[in-house]
Structures are given as C-alpha cells and as structure tokens.
Amino acid sequence: MNLLPTHEDELMRLRQFATQCLSPQQERVLQLFSTTGVPQKDVAAAINRDIKTVEKIVGTITQKYRDFYGPPEQNASFKRVLTRAAYYYFLKDLLEKA
C-alpha cells in the first residue's frame, strides 16, 4: 500500500508512542477504546479491572501522549488521542493484511 510520506511518518510516530510510552495494558485499553468505541465499563470488564482503574489508565495515556508530542499537543484531550489511535490501528490492520 502506498501511503503519502506524511501518513507514513505519522504512522511511525504513533507506533513509537504506542510501543515506547505505553505499557501493554495501557495499549490494550487504548486499542479497545479507539477501535470499538465501547463504554468504560465494557473496557473494564474486558481487561478484568474496575472502572476507576480504567479512568486512571485513560488519564495516564493522555498525559503520556502530551509528553510524547510536546507543545503542539499540550492541551490534547483523550478524544484527540482516540482519534489518532483509531487512525493508527486502522492503518496498522490494513498494512498487515496487504
């Protein structure tokens, strides 16, 4: 699949963020939220944790995202993180199937 250079750069940067900054549990939570859109209670059930733990993981992911991307993303919300993560997981799946 031919992606534009900016798309390839973005995909590599998102991959770096997911693999270098997130624990496996945090990455799983991010993937569940961004690919399925299920509520927090369903994510909590999927990872066998309570909702408060999922809320804490969401806050941690958001802070790590802000730290990784720096000043341009200093005010990013979890919704912004999910949008970029959905892009990453969608393209990742497409590239693996190709």
Beta strands, then each sheet from edge to edge (+ up, - down):
end
